[in-house]
Amino acid sequence: MDLYRATFAGSLLLNGALLFQSHRSRRADNNNNPKSDPATVKDEERSEIDKESLKKLKWRFFPIYLLVNAADWLQGPYIYPIYKDRNILILALTSCFFEGSLFLFIFFKFPALKLSHKLSGSTDELPFGLIFAILMCSMMFGSLLYKHVSTSATPLPAQRILTATLALAAMCFFVPGHFRDERITLWCFCIFELCCGVYYPAMASLKGKLIDDGSRASIYGILRIPLNVFVVLALSTTKEGRVITIFIIVIVLIVIFHNDKSASTALLPYLPVLPSSQGASKASSWLRERMALSEKSWAKSVELRGRMAATHPSNPQVPFFPTDFLKYPFTIWDFFPATWTCPHDVQRVGRLGDGGKWVCGMSIYESLPAPRENVEIRQTPKGGPDEGLVIYSFGINAESSFEAEMLERIPSARIWGYDFSVEGWGPQIAATYRDRTFFKKVGLGKTNKHESSPPFWTLPSLMQSNNHTYIDILKIDVEGSEYDALDTMMDAFENTRTAAGSSVLPIGQVMIELHLGDGVHLDGPNAGANVDFGRFRKWWERLEKMGMRPAWMEMNLFAVTLGNQKSDPRCTEYVWVNAKDERSVLWKA
């Protein structure tokens, strides 16, 4: 019996001796208890009988008790999500096998290098300190590489990075297992350490998306159990010469789960395709609650709108900017406040002042992956499922700071721009992003007038020409033509219904500047002067009926501040989000 077996046997004997001594001490305590009188003896005898009955009852129901507790434990808040959610289960297996292989690698790397060194015929001692430093540098390089790839202009999803890392790690052990060359072994081990540097941030990113914050620490602790079991079994049953085989089998088992052709069976598919049942359900519930609160606030403002309009004797011909403030303390914009709160972040995009826009859910758009093929937008672009984030921009006027920042921050963004008054985009868009833009010198109109000068197109016609059925973001500043243009859009999609049967516009979000006159002199020279209160309200409420909700508003005071005479605030910027839209990425987040 060698040293290790003798030590193991000795530890078993010592533990057995301690258990036997404890048992003898309890027996001795029971025998030394005094018995005072017959009544006490009878009570003790009765107690012994009760204990015997209780012992029999315990042994009879002990298996059932174990099953009930096991079922309760498996249905707990930390175990249940692991085997219920396929993504978390696959992450658990990946963590177990890859990190287990890493622990085995730590134990066997130097023996493997010594074996390769010996087979090369060299008798020199290996520089273990230098080798360790090389491997640590390789891991650091892997971490830097992940940061570079994940934050580039076209970032790769963590799922794809991790799958490629696992495949490369498998090759790092497959090659030295067949080619017993010292240099190949060292270089493969360096690449494996590089894979480890990529693995940890990629795995942390996926765990953060899949596992809820409240249970993350407990689930992480549970995931360590199979990892430790795997390492103990592997170390206790594996000899030095068989470690390469173990590495290959384990990591190949992880990689074969991956099927890149089908997202539904992929090892780590894109999260929007196969979301976490726990995390997604909580996010979906939170989103529904936020939207319900916003809808309630908006509905109240609609009710107040009707009441306030009824107070004016000329309703529905209410002047936009009444002169008698004490009698009618409101303007047109007070009837249509932004009472629907965006449930996501709201960020300013583009320059401050005129030209910049507020965007609901900017971080959601930024997180979208770029299309697989970054195809340059041609003069006759073709839309499709890989089009990316589709943005239409009407009214450019040589100021494109909004579009430039959207292109810079959203790798998936593709922008179609239209303006009959300029020759192209403003200088703000860098040349590196021009391949994701398209410009046409036409105006947005109520009807198609392709042969006129300048030519005018309707929004549905432009969508059809581009082979688009949906617009994620619509930016529109067309100096009063917005009313007729959007009327045509609503006419075209009046019969487009949601699953609930409601009419809905195929637009996710709108940034629009509205232009009006005074609501009284309908033949005035100002943009939108031909629109009165009745027309505006009907137009606005039709948009609301088709899903649009005012989430932000900003007064454009240039109409007030420019010039020497008093002027009314006739221009206002609005952000509408489509609350009924079932295709918007904002509601899938």
LINFEN-V47064 format. One record per helix or strand. SS is the DSSP state (H for helix, E for strand). FROM is the first residue (numbers start at 1). LEN is the number of residues. If there is no record, write none. Layout:
<<SS;FROM;LEN> <SS;FROM;LEN>>
This chain:
<<H;3;29> <H;38;37> <H;80;5> <H;86;34> <H;128;23> <H;158;21> <H;182;29> <H;213;25> <H;240;16> <H;263;3> <H;277;34> <E;321;1> <E;331;1> <H;332;4> <E;346;4> <E;357;4> <H;362;5> <E;389;6> <H;401;9> <E;413;6> <H;431;6> <E;437;4> <E;443;2> <E;449;1> <E;456;2> <H;459;7> <E;471;6> <H;482;11> <E;497;1> <E;503;1> <E;507;9> <H;533;13> <E;548;9> <H;558;4> <E;571;8> <H;585;3>>
